[in-house]
Amino acid sequence: MSKGIAILGSTGSIGTQSLEVIKDNPDQFTVELLSAHNNAELLVKQAILFVPNTVVITNPDKYEFVKTQLQHFPIKCFAGLESLLDAIQMESIDIVLTAMVGYAGLLPTIKAIEAGKDIALANKETLVVAGNLINKLAIENRVNIIPVDSEHSAIFQCLVGENPDWIEKIILTASGGPFREKSIDFLKTATPQQALNHPNWCMGDKITIDSASLMNKGLEAIEAHWLFGVKPEKIEVVIHPQSVIHSMVQFTDGSIKAQMGEPDMRMPIHYALLFPNRIPSNLPRLDFTKHSNLNFEPPDTKKFRNLAISFEVMKKGGNWPCIMNAANEIVVDSFLNEKTGFLKMPEIIEKVLEKSSFITHPVYDDLCSSDTEARKIAKSLIS
């Protein structure tokens, strides 16, 4: 039987590539729900092509456009976050791909889990902010969380059939981004355009800036901590410029498993949506004759301070990951709008952590208030 799919954030990079995978496997999926926030034009095009049961545009200002464009199609149209939270619970949905950007993906993911839907998780901030809460809900509702990030998909695949107690170390690989070989003096005047020029991956603006600052790898380390139940000291980051090895697991006997492939996000999406099966695909195959050199090096945490901050935050726990994430979303937006320098971003994040209220065992309401407080502090430091 085909799987009923909901894609939250269908107009973003992950969302559009997910629809490519679905288009190539029409007998495996039915698109039940598509959602977007602002890109109403693309949402309409996607809806006309895939004819989902429901579309939700969470920005109410775009609703009339979407409704008018789709009025002659058998598609239900709704607007606003509450409508999205309701639509996620449709019985016809088997799996929810959460591709919304940042903290905005947390509540929809919670509601999807509470509705008993399996999660294909592309929104790493969900586990960064509320990993303990999400894991408890997933167990209570017997829901599978299957990672979509290439690194976590690699680890997930390496661990299939393995005993978690045999994990000695998880090794997250990072390309190093566009600034890997740049000096600190260069980074002082780095522009958004330069930071958005990623050497290997085609992604959205926010995640591309996070990759340039290595914050993305810090967020992934925290996500791995919750996804795979490993302590921070068992997580290592290695720079691997070719992005061919997507991540590795070292076991207690000293052996290492690595998952490899071309740097193409459609591959981990394909795996997550079709899990536990492997279905033939037309995705590009890795040609080892074109990759005669695979390089590895330690990350420079002095130049890329965000990575070190992330590990400090992961070890302290509580609401610190939530605070760091909120501050990062503000500084990245500020950098993209040329209001904050590249090297100022980690400085502001550290100051926000110092000024924010620490909560050892936060519940959902605590996380909401921590997110609001951190954003307010970050904006005041920028202005």
C-alpha atoms as a printed R data frame, in Angstrom:
    type eleno elety resid chain resno       x      y       z
1   ATOM     1    CA   MET     A     1   0.000  0.000   0.000
2   ATOM     2    CA   SER     A     2   1.126  3.547  -0.693
3   ATOM     3    CA   LYS     A     3   2.017  5.871   2.163
4   ATOM     4    CA   GLY     A     4   0.011  9.014   2.811
5   ATOM     5    CA   ILE     A     5   2.506 11.873   3.056
6   ATOM     6    CA   ALA     A     6   2.289 15.316   4.644
7   ATOM     7    CA   ILE     A     7   5.096 17.750   3.837
8   ATOM     8    CA   LEU     A     8   5.408 20.711   6.185
9   ATOM     9    CA   GLY     A     9   7.461 23.319   4.366
10  ATOM    10    CA   SER     A    10   6.931 21.903   0.885
11  ATOM    11    CA   THR     A    11   8.293 24.988  -0.914
12  ATOM    12    CA   GLY     A    12  11.702 24.921   0.759
13  ATOM    13    CA   SER     A    13  14.802 23.040  -0.400
14  ATOM    14    CA   ILE     A    14  13.966 19.788   1.408
15  ATOM    15    CA   GLY     A    15  10.278 20.042   0.553
16  ATOM    16    CA   THR     A    16  10.851 20.484  -3.172
17  ATOM    17    CA   GLN     A    17  13.390 17.649  -3.297
18  ATOM    18    CA   SER     A    18  10.985 15.422  -1.364
19  ATOM    19    CA   LEU     A    19   8.354 16.022  -4.007
20  ATOM    20    CA   GLU     A    20  10.901 15.024  -6.662
21  ATOM    21    CA   VAL     A    21  11.363 11.715  -4.848
22  ATOM    22    CA   ILE     A    22   7.594 11.249  -4.614
23  ATOM    23    CA   LYS     A    23   7.148 12.084  -8.310
24  ATOM    24    CA   ASP     A    24   9.694  9.392  -9.191
25  ATOM    25    CA   ASN     A    25   7.837  6.842  -7.034
26  ATOM    26    CA   PRO     A    26   4.138  7.499  -7.710
27  ATOM    27    CA   ASP     A    27   3.053  3.995  -6.711
28  ATOM    28    CA   GLN     A    28   4.642  4.348  -3.270
29  ATOM    29    CA   PHE     A    29   3.043  7.602  -2.079
30  ATOM    30    CA   THR     A    30  -0.078  9.721  -2.030
31  ATOM    31    CA   VAL     A    31   0.394 13.389  -1.154
32  ATOM    32    CA   GLU     A    32  -2.210 14.240   1.485
33  ATOM    33    CA   LEU     A    33  -1.014 17.601   2.803
34  ATOM    34    CA   LEU     A    34   1.302 20.377   1.596
35  ATOM    35    CA   SER     A    35   2.070 23.469   3.649
36  ATOM    36    CA   ALA     A    36   4.079 26.651   3.202
37  ATOM    37    CA   HIS     A    37   4.335 29.990   4.931
38  ATOM    38    CA   ASN     A    38   4.991 32.642   2.282
39  ATOM    39    CA   ASN     A    39   5.705 31.057  -1.096
40  ATOM    40    CA   ALA     A    40   2.082 30.859  -2.217
41  ATOM    41    CA   GLU     A    41   2.945 30.755  -5.926
42  ATOM    42    CA   LEU     A    42   5.080 27.621  -5.630
43  ATOM    43    CA   LEU     A    43   2.607 26.013  -3.218
44  ATOM    44    CA   VAL     A    44  -0.119 26.432  -5.827
45  ATOM    45    CA   LYS     A    45   2.057 24.906  -8.563
46  ATOM    46    CA   GLN     A    46   2.853 21.940  -6.307
47  ATOM    47    CA   ALA     A    47  -0.811 21.492  -5.420
48  ATOM    48    CA   ILE     A    48  -1.870 21.488  -9.093
49  ATOM    49    CA   LEU     A    49   0.795 18.893  -9.894
50  ATOM    50    CA   PHE     A    50   0.206 16.531  -6.944
51  ATOM    51    CA   VAL     A    51  -3.465 17.302  -6.093
52  ATOM    52    CA   PRO     A    52  -3.207 16.761  -2.318
53  ATOM    53    CA   ASN     A    53  -6.231 16.397  -0.094
54  ATOM    54    CA   THR     A    54  -5.341 19.653   1.681
55  ATOM    55    CA   VAL     A    55  -3.020 22.651   1.413
56  ATOM    56    CA   VAL     A    56  -2.295 25.089   4.234
57  ATOM    57    CA   ILE     A    57  -0.672 28.490   3.804
58  ATOM    58    CA   THR     A    58   0.267 29.551   7.329
59  ATOM    59    CA   ASN     A    59   0.528 33.233   6.361
60  ATOM    60    CA   PRO     A    60  -3.163 34.306   6.277
61  ATOM    61    CA   ASP     A    61  -2.332 37.223   3.955
62  ATOM    62    CA   LYS     A    62  -1.654 34.698   1.165
63  ATOM    63    CA   TYR     A    63  -4.849 32.689   1.643
64  ATOM    64    CA   GLU     A    64  -7.083 34.420  -0.905
65  ATOM    65    CA   PHE     A    65  -4.496 33.946  -3.631
66  ATOM    66    CA   VAL     A    66  -4.125 30.216  -2.872
67  ATOM    67    CA   LYS     A    67  -7.871 29.671  -2.561
68  ATOM    68    CA   THR     A    68  -8.605 31.483  -5.835
69  ATOM    69    CA   GLN     A    69  -5.911 29.656  -7.790
70  ATOM    70    CA   LEU     A    70  -7.084 26.243  -6.562
71  ATOM    71    CA   GLN     A    71 -10.846 26.824  -6.636
72  ATOM    72    CA   HIS     A    72 -11.367 24.484  -9.596
73  ATOM    73    CA   PHE     A    73  -9.383 21.613  -8.058
74  ATOM    74    CA   PRO     A    74 -10.596 19.042  -5.488
75  ATOM    75    CA   ILE     A    75  -8.257 20.469  -2.858
76  ATOM    76    CA   LYS     A    76  -9.207 21.839   0.552
77  ATOM    77    CA   CYS     A    77  -7.479 25.166   1.318
78  ATOM    78    CA   PHE     A    78  -6.827 26.559   4.786
79  ATOM    79    CA   ALA     A    79  -4.758 29.323   6.376
80  ATOM    80    CA   GLY     A    80  -2.931 29.789   9.661
81  ATOM    81    CA   LEU     A    81  -0.967 27.660  12.104
82  ATOM    82    CA   GLU     A    82  -4.034 26.273  13.869
83  ATOM    83    CA   SER     A    83  -5.343 24.946  10.560
84  ATOM    84    CA   LEU     A    84  -2.026 23.218   9.965
85  ATOM    85    CA   LEU     A    85  -2.091 21.636  13.420
86  ATOM    86    CA   ASP     A    86  -5.580 20.318  12.705
87  ATOM    87    CA   ALA     A    87  -4.747 19.077   9.199
88  ATOM    88    CA   ILE     A    88  -1.743 17.072  10.435
89  ATOM    89    CA   GLN     A    89  -4.153 14.812  12.306
90  ATOM    90    CA   MET     A    90  -5.967 13.531   9.179
91  ATOM    91    CA   GLU     A    91  -6.351  9.745   9.279
92  ATOM    92    CA   SER     A    92  -5.073  9.412   5.715
93  ATOM    93    CA   ILE     A    93  -1.611 10.672   6.733
94  ATOM    94    CA   ASP     A    94   0.928  7.947   7.584
95  ATOM    95    CA   ILE     A    95   4.134  9.969   7.735
96  ATOM    96    CA   VAL     A    96   4.842 13.671   8.258
97  ATOM    97    CA   LEU     A    97   7.978 15.150   6.743
98  ATOM    98    CA   THR     A    98   8.855 18.170   8.877
99  ATOM    99    CA   ALA     A    99  10.849 20.527   6.672
100 ATOM   100    CA   MET     A   100   9.814 23.832   8.243
101 ATOM   101    CA   VAL     A   101  12.746 26.097   9.070
102 ATOM   102    CA   GLY     A   102  13.863 26.598  12.657
103 ATOM   103    CA   TYR     A   103  11.842 26.764  15.874
104 ATOM   104    CA   ALA     A   104   8.611 27.048  13.865
105 ATOM   105    CA   GLY     A   105   8.764 23.297  13.239
106 ATOM   106    CA   LEU     A   106   8.539 22.323  16.920
107 ATOM   107    CA   LEU     A   107   4.802 22.582  17.652
108 ATOM   108    CA   PRO     A   108   3.649 20.948  14.369
109 ATOM   109    CA   THR     A   109   6.040 18.058  15.037
110 ATOM   110    CA   ILE     A   110   4.651 17.649  18.557
111 ATOM   111    CA   LYS     A   111   1.078 17.606  17.249
112 ATOM   112    CA   ALA     A   112   1.968 15.087  14.540
113 ATOM   113    CA   ILE     A   113   3.561 12.762  17.106
114 ATOM   114    CA   GLU     A   114   0.550 13.098  19.404
115 ATOM   115    CA   ALA     A   115  -1.621 12.107  16.429
116 ATOM   116    CA   GLY     A   116   0.435  8.926  16.043
117 ATOM   117    CA   LYS     A   117   2.156  9.907  12.787
118 ATOM   118    CA   ASP     A   118   5.644  8.684  11.958
119 ATOM   119    CA   ILE     A   119   8.076 11.564  11.489
120 ATOM   120    CA   ALA     A   120  10.621 12.057   8.721
121 ATOM   121    CA   LEU     A   121  12.635 14.705  10.544
122 ATOM   122    CA   ALA     A   122  14.346 17.384   8.470
123 ATOM   123    CA   ASN     A   123  13.901 20.078  11.110
124 ATOM   124    CA   LYS     A   124  16.894 19.550  13.387
125 ATOM   125    CA   GLU     A   125  15.865 22.437  15.657
126 ATOM   126    CA   THR     A   126  12.975 20.322  16.972
127 ATOM   127    CA   LEU     A   127  15.344 17.931  18.762
128 ATOM   128    CA   VAL     A   128  17.847 20.653  19.593
129 ATOM   129    CA   VAL     A   129  15.204 22.663  21.443
130 ATOM   130    CA   ALA     A   130  13.098 19.867  22.932
131 ATOM   131    CA   GLY     A   131  14.894 16.547  22.476
132 ATOM   132    CA   ASN     A   132  13.841 15.057  25.806
133 ATOM   133    CA   LEU     A   133  10.194 16.048  25.297
134 ATOM   134    CA   ILE     A   134  10.099 14.739  21.711
135 ATOM   135    CA   ASN     A   135  11.638 11.390  22.654
136 ATOM   136    CA   LYS     A   136   9.124 10.880  25.471
137 ATOM   137    CA   LEU     A   137   6.207 11.703  23.185
138 ATOM   138    CA   ALA     A   138   7.510  9.378  20.471
139 ATOM   139    CA   ILE     A   139   7.723  6.481  22.948
140 ATOM   140    CA   GLU     A   140   4.294  7.213  24.428
141 ATOM   141    CA   ASN     A   141   2.663  7.360  20.976
142 ATOM   142    CA   ARG     A   142   4.719  4.524  19.438
143 ATOM   143    CA   VAL     A   143   5.967  6.796  16.689
144 ATOM   144    CA   ASN     A   144   9.105  6.296  14.596
145 ATOM   145    CA   ILE     A   145  11.411  9.278  14.072
146 ATOM   146    CA   ILE     A   146  13.479  8.767  10.929
147 ATOM   147    CA   PRO     A   147  16.163 11.401  10.273
148 ATOM   148    CA   VAL     A   148  16.375 13.143   6.912
149 ATOM   149    CA   ASP     A   149  19.606 15.099   7.437
150 ATOM   150    CA   SER     A   150  22.302 13.345   5.422
151 ATOM   151    CA   GLU     A   151  24.549 12.963   8.479
152 ATOM   152    CA   HIS     A   152  21.879 11.510  10.746
153 ATOM   153    CA   SER     A   153  20.521  9.335   7.966
154 ATOM   154    CA   ALA     A   154  24.044  7.951   7.570
155 ATOM   155    CA   ILE     A   155  24.311  7.159  11.277
156 ATOM   156    CA   PHE     A   156  20.805  5.689  11.311
157 ATOM   157    CA   GLN     A   157  21.727  3.387   8.410
158 ATOM   158    CA   CYS     A   158  25.006  2.377  10.062
159 ATOM   159    CA   LEU     A   159  23.142  1.401  13.236
160 ATOM   160    CA   VAL     A   160  20.449 -0.768  11.625
161 ATOM   161    CA   GLY     A   161  20.919 -4.253  13.142
162 ATOM   162    CA   GLU     A   162  23.473 -3.027  15.690
163 ATOM   163    CA   ASN     A   163  23.196 -2.950  19.488
164 ATOM   164    CA   PRO     A   164  23.278  0.672  20.715
165 ATOM   165    CA   ASP     A   165  25.497 -0.442  23.607
166 ATOM   166    CA   TRP     A   166  28.197 -1.237  21.052
167 ATOM   167    CA   ILE     A   167  28.559  2.421  20.009
168 ATOM   168    CA   GLU     A   168  31.936  3.801  21.015
169 ATOM   169    CA   LYS     A   169  31.748  7.017  19.030
170 ATOM   170    CA   ILE     A   170  29.618  8.790  16.459
171 ATOM   171    CA   ILE     A   171  31.634 10.716  13.878
172 ATOM   172    CA   LEU     A   172  29.773 13.545  12.132
173 ATOM   173    CA   THR     A   173  31.435 14.703   8.945
174 ATOM   174    CA   ALA     A   174  31.326 18.334   7.827
175 ATOM   175    CA   SER     A   175  32.350 19.837   4.511
176 ATOM   176    CA   GLY     A   176  33.791 22.868   6.291
177 ATOM   177    CA   GLY     A   177  31.648 25.180   4.181
178 ATOM   178    CA   PRO     A   178  32.848 28.028   1.965
179 ATOM   179    CA   PHE     A   179  35.160 29.511   4.625
180 ATOM   180    CA   ARG     A   180  37.145 26.397   5.597
181 ATOM   181    CA   GLU     A   181  40.418 27.755   4.226
182 ATOM   182    CA   LYS     A   182  39.742 31.434   4.930
183 ATOM   183    CA   SER     A   183  41.556 33.429   7.610
184 ATOM   184    CA   ILE     A   184  39.949 35.153  10.568
185 ATOM   185    CA   ASP     A   185  40.849 38.482   8.931
186 ATOM   186    CA   PHE     A   186  38.814 37.445   5.885
187 ATOM   187    CA   LEU     A   187  35.863 36.422   8.072
188 ATOM   188    CA   LYS     A   188  35.773 39.863   9.679
189 ATOM   189    CA   THR     A   189  34.402 41.285   6.441
190 ATOM   190    CA   ALA     A   190  32.718 38.177   4.992
191 ATOM   191    CA   THR     A   191  29.465 38.940   3.163
192 ATOM   192    CA   PRO     A   192  26.212 36.960   3.055
193 ATOM   193    CA   GLN     A   193  26.783 36.322  -0.648
194 ATOM   194    CA   GLN     A   194  30.157 34.719   0.096
195 ATOM   195    CA   ALA     A   195  28.700 32.653   2.946
196 ATOM   196    CA   LEU     A   196  25.843 31.420   0.743
197 ATOM   197    CA   ASN     A   197  28.288 30.012  -1.812
198 ATOM   198    CA   HIS     A   198  28.431 26.465  -0.400
199 ATOM   199    CA   PRO     A   199  30.920 24.215  -2.247
200 ATOM   200    CA   ASN     A   200  28.913 20.959  -2.154
201 ATOM   201    CA   TRP     A   201  25.278 21.360  -1.146
202 ATOM   202    CA   CYS     A   202  22.308 23.318  -2.456
203 ATOM   203    CA   MET     A   203  20.255 24.347   0.591
204 ATOM   204    CA   GLY     A   204  18.103 27.153   1.959
205 ATOM   205    CA   ASP     A   205  19.680 30.408   3.134
206 ATOM   206    CA   LYS     A   206  19.444 29.754   6.878
207 ATOM   207    CA   ILE     A   207  21.030 26.303   6.838
208 ATOM   208    CA   THR     A   208  23.702 27.487   4.378
209 ATOM   209    CA   ILE     A   209  24.777 30.275   6.735
210 ATOM   210    CA   ASP     A   210  24.748 27.775   9.610
211 ATOM   211    CA   SER     A   211  27.018 25.539   7.530
212 ATOM   212    CA   ALA     A   212  29.402 28.430   6.896
213 ATOM   213    CA   SER     A   213  29.658 29.164  10.642
214 ATOM   214    CA   LEU     A   214  29.649 25.434  11.621
215 ATOM   215    CA   MET     A   215  26.586 26.100  13.765
216 ATOM   216    CA   ASN     A   216  24.828 23.543  11.605
217 ATOM   217    CA   LYS     A   217  27.274 20.886  12.750
218 ATOM   218    CA   GLY     A   218  26.786 21.961  16.362
219 ATOM   219    CA   LEU     A   219  23.018 21.623  15.973
220 ATOM   220    CA   GLU     A   220  23.541 18.216  14.367
221 ATOM   221    CA   ALA     A   221  25.682 17.090  17.312
222 ATOM   222    CA   ILE     A   222  22.876 17.971  19.731
223 ATOM   223    CA   GLU     A   223  20.341 16.264  17.465
224 ATOM   224    CA   ALA     A   224  22.524 13.127  17.347
225 ATOM   225    CA   HIS     A   225  22.697 13.148  21.156
226 ATOM   226    CA   TRP     A   226  18.892 12.808  21.318
227 ATOM   227    CA   LEU     A   227  18.328 10.661  18.232
228 ATOM   228    CA   PHE     A   228  20.844  7.976  19.133
229 ATOM   229    CA   GLY     A   229  21.055  8.290  22.920
230 ATOM   230    CA   VAL     A   230  24.785  8.978  23.040
231 ATOM   231    CA   LYS     A   231  26.594 11.222  25.514
232 ATOM   232    CA   PRO     A   232  28.281 14.406  24.227
233 ATOM   233    CA   GLU     A   233  31.751 12.955  24.785
234 ATOM   234    CA   LYS     A   234  30.912 10.171  22.318
235 ATOM   235    CA   ILE     A   235  30.214 12.616  19.488
236 ATOM   236    CA   GLU     A   236  33.045 13.851  17.283
237 ATOM   237    CA   VAL     A   237  33.078 16.238  14.329
238 ATOM   238    CA   VAL     A   238  35.547 15.767  11.469
239 ATOM   239    CA   ILE     A   239  35.982 18.048   8.469
240 ATOM   240    CA   HIS     A   240  35.650 16.066   5.226
241 ATOM   241    CA   PRO     A   241  35.648 18.550   2.299
242 ATOM   242    CA   GLN     A   242  34.464 16.086  -0.371
243 ATOM   243    CA   SER     A   243  31.152 15.288   1.437
244 ATOM   244    CA   VAL     A   244  31.279 11.704   0.152
245 ATOM   245    CA   ILE     A   245  31.286 10.018   3.569
246 ATOM   246    CA   HIS     A   246  28.148 11.390   5.195
247 ATOM   247    CA   SER     A   247  28.972 10.172   8.727
248 ATOM   248    CA   MET     A   248  30.410  7.184  10.585
249 ATOM   249    CA   VAL     A   249  29.955  5.047  13.680
250 ATOM   250    CA   GLN     A   250  32.872  3.547  15.576
251 ATOM   251    CA   PHE     A   251  32.048  0.457  17.640
252 ATOM   252    CA   THR     A   252  33.568 -0.912  20.827
253 ATOM   253    CA   ASP     A   253  35.594 -3.509  18.908
254 ATOM   254    CA   GLY     A   254  37.320 -0.701  17.010
255 ATOM   255    CA   SER     A   255  35.561 -1.244  13.682
256 ATOM   256    CA   ILE     A   256  33.960  1.688  11.849
257 ATOM   257    CA   LYS     A   257  30.903  1.767   9.594
258 ATOM   258    CA   ALA     A   258  30.543  4.620   7.113
259 ATOM   259    CA   GLN     A   259  27.653  5.518   4.828
260 ATOM   260    CA   MET     A   260  28.752  6.975   1.508
261 ATOM   261    CA   GLY     A   261  27.172  8.523  -1.554
262 ATOM   262    CA   GLU     A   262  27.046 11.575  -3.766
263 ATOM   263    CA   PRO     A   263  26.131 14.806  -1.903
264 ATOM   264    CA   ASP     A   264  22.481 14.733  -2.974
265 ATOM   265    CA   MET     A   265  19.739 15.303  -0.397
266 ATOM   266    CA   ARG     A   266  17.267 13.235  -2.400
267 ATOM   267    CA   MET     A   267  19.100 10.098  -1.251
268 ATOM   268    CA   PRO     A   268  18.444 10.449   2.522
269 ATOM   269    CA   ILE     A   269  14.928 11.701   1.729
270 ATOM   270    CA   HIS     A   270  14.340  8.593  -0.398
271 ATOM   271    CA   TYR     A   271  15.587  6.371   2.433
272 ATOM   272    CA   ALA     A   272  13.508  8.104   5.144
273 ATOM   273    CA   LEU     A   273  10.234  8.111   3.217
274 ATOM   274    CA   LEU     A   274  10.551  4.475   2.129
275 ATOM   275    CA   PHE     A   275  11.989  3.043   5.356
276 ATOM   276    CA   PRO     A   276  12.211  0.151   6.207
277 ATOM   277    CA   ASN     A   277  12.357 -0.783   2.513
278 ATOM   278    CA   ARG     A   278  14.966  0.033  -0.090
279 ATOM   279    CA   ILE     A   279  13.422  0.761  -3.490
280 ATOM   280    CA   PRO     A   280  15.445  1.189  -6.714
281 ATOM   281    CA   SER     A   281  16.085  4.827  -7.631
282 ATOM   282    CA   ASN     A   282  17.511  6.873 -10.489
283 ATOM   283    CA   LEU     A   283  19.645  8.923  -8.094
284 ATOM   284    CA   PRO     A   284  23.319  9.478  -9.041
285 ATOM   285    CA   ARG     A   285  25.767  6.702  -8.152
286 ATOM   286    CA   LEU     A   286  29.118  7.325  -6.506
287 ATOM   287    CA   ASP     A   287  32.040  6.830  -8.900
288 ATOM   288    CA   PHE     A   288  35.122  6.039  -6.817
289 ATOM   289    CA   THR     A   289  37.425  6.722  -9.756
290 ATOM   290    CA   LYS     A   290  36.415 10.373  -9.490
291 ATOM   291    CA   HIS     A   291  37.134 10.478  -5.737
292 ATOM   292    CA   SER     A   292  40.690  9.201  -5.475
293 ATOM   293    CA   ASN     A   293  41.410 11.495  -2.513
294 ATOM   294    CA   LEU     A   294  39.238 11.707   0.580
295 ATOM   295    CA   ASN     A   295  40.563 14.179   3.144
296 ATOM   296    CA   PHE     A   296  39.865 14.603   6.848
297 ATOM   297    CA   GLU     A   297  40.933 17.260   9.336
298 ATOM   298    CA   PRO     A   298  39.891 18.536  12.770
299 ATOM   299    CA   PRO     A   299  37.547 21.545  12.917
300 ATOM   300    CA   ASP     A   300  39.013 24.909  13.905
301 ATOM   301    CA   THR     A   301  36.824 25.823  16.891
302 ATOM   302    CA   LYS     A   302  38.704 29.079  17.466
303 ATOM   303    CA   LYS     A   303  37.819 30.326  14.005
304 ATOM   304    CA   PHE     A   304  34.383 28.716  14.080
305 ATOM   305    CA   ARG     A   305  33.371 29.390  17.666
306 ATOM   306    CA   ASN     A   306  29.762 28.256  17.130
307 ATOM   307    CA   LEU     A   307  30.798 24.596  17.120
308 ATOM   308    CA   ALA     A   308  32.468 24.887  20.533
309 ATOM   309    CA   ILE     A   309  29.478 26.807  21.905
310 ATOM   310    CA   SER     A   310  27.153 24.029  20.749
311 ATOM   311    CA   PHE     A   311  29.080 21.340  22.619
312 ATOM   312    CA   GLU     A   312  29.153 23.490  25.775
313 ATOM   313    CA   VAL     A   313  25.393 23.989  25.471
314 ATOM   314    CA   MET     A   314  24.786 20.263  24.869
315 ATOM   315    CA   LYS     A   315  26.736 19.349  28.023
316 ATOM   316    CA   LYS     A   316  24.889 21.886  30.194
317 ATOM   317    CA   GLY     A   317  21.488 20.876  28.819
318 ATOM   318    CA   GLY     A   318  18.289 22.288  30.285
319 ATOM   319    CA   ASN     A   319  16.913 25.144  28.202
320 ATOM   320    CA   TRP     A   320  20.354 26.228  26.961
321 ATOM   321    CA   PRO     A   321  19.975 24.543  23.549
322 ATOM   322    CA   CYS     A   322  16.644 26.373  23.141
323 ATOM   323    CA   ILE     A   323  18.274 29.694  24.027
324 ATOM   324    CA   MET     A   324  21.203 29.102  21.684
325 ATOM   325    CA   ASN     A   325  18.908 28.138  18.824
326 ATOM   326    CA   ALA     A   326  16.715 31.225  19.267
327 ATOM   327    CA   ALA     A   327  19.727 33.534  19.419
328 ATOM   328    CA   ASN     A   328  21.213 31.876  16.347
329 ATOM   329    CA   GLU     A   329  18.033 32.332  14.308
330 ATOM   330    CA   ILE     A   330  18.080 36.048  15.131
331 ATOM   331    CA   VAL     A   331  21.772 36.588  14.344
332 ATOM   332    CA   VAL     A   332  21.595 34.600  11.091
333 ATOM   333    CA   ASP     A   333  18.672 36.729   9.921
334 ATOM   334    CA   SER     A   334  20.602 39.841  10.941
335 ATOM   335    CA   PHE     A   335  23.700 38.670   9.057
336 ATOM   336    CA   LEU     A   336  21.665 37.895   5.937
337 ATOM   337    CA   ASN     A   337  20.308 41.442   6.091
338 ATOM   338    CA   GLU     A   338  23.853 42.824   6.541
339 ATOM   339    CA   LYS     A   339  23.156 44.181  10.032
340 ATOM   340    CA   THR     A   340  25.604 41.871  11.848
341 ATOM   341    CA   GLY     A   341  29.108 40.743  10.925
342 ATOM   342    CA   PHE     A   342  29.959 37.067  10.455
343 ATOM   343    CA   LEU     A   343  32.258 36.892  13.489
344 ATOM   344    CA   LYS     A   344  29.782 38.869  15.606
345 ATOM   345    CA   MET     A   345  27.246 36.041  15.450
346 ATOM   346    CA   PRO     A   346  28.920 33.732  18.019
347 ATOM   347    CA   GLU     A   347  29.714 36.724  20.243
348 ATOM   348    CA   ILE     A   348  26.038 37.675  20.408
349 ATOM   349    CA   ILE     A   349  24.965 34.062  21.003
350 ATOM   350    CA   GLU     A   350  27.329 33.772  23.980
351 ATOM   351    CA   LYS     A   351  26.042 37.022  25.448
352 ATOM   352    CA   VAL     A   352  22.443 35.842  25.080
353 ATOM   353    CA   LEU     A   353  23.309 32.636  26.941
354 ATOM   354    CA   GLU     A   354  24.862 34.683  29.743
355 ATOM   355    CA   LYS     A   355  21.868 36.998  30.067
356 ATOM   356    CA   SER     A   356  19.061 34.416  29.757
357 ATOM   357    CA   SER     A   357  17.371 32.535  32.598
358 ATOM   358    CA   PHE     A   358  18.564 28.937  32.953
359 ATOM   359    CA   ILE     A   359  16.001 26.170  33.584
360 ATOM   360    CA   THR     A   360  17.315 22.700  34.422
361 ATOM   361    CA   HIS     A   361  14.231 20.655  33.494
362 ATOM   362    CA   PRO     A   362  12.115 22.747  31.101
363 ATOM   363    CA   VAL     A   363   8.596 21.768  30.065
364 ATOM   364    CA   TYR     A   364   7.027 22.970  26.817
365 ATOM   365    CA   ASP     A   365   5.820 26.305  28.275
366 ATOM   366    CA   ASP     A   366   9.324 26.946  29.646
367 ATOM   367    CA   LEU     A   367  10.779 26.399  26.181
368 ATOM   368    CA   CYS     A   368   8.297 28.862  24.670
369 ATOM   369    CA   SER     A   369   9.204 31.546  27.223
370 ATOM   370    CA   SER     A   370  12.937 30.824  26.848
371 ATOM   371    CA   ASP     A   371  12.680 31.175  23.074
372 ATOM   372    CA   THR     A   372  10.854 34.510  23.416
373 ATOM   373    CA   GLU     A   373  13.298 35.844  26.016
374 ATOM   374    CA   ALA     A   374  16.376 34.832  24.011
375 ATOM   375    CA   ARG     A   375  15.092 36.453  20.828
376 ATOM   376    CA   LYS     A   376  14.350 39.666  22.685
377 ATOM   377    CA   ILE     A   377  17.835 39.763  24.209
378 ATOM   378    CA   ALA     A   378  19.502 38.987  20.869
379 ATOM   379    CA   LYS     A   379  17.589 41.767  19.105
380 ATOM   380    CA   SER     A   380  18.538 44.252  21.838
381 ATOM   381    CA   LEU     A   381  22.209 43.330  21.482
382 ATOM   382    CA   ILE     A   382  22.057 43.800  17.716
383 ATOM   383    CA   SER     A   383  20.263 47.141  17.856
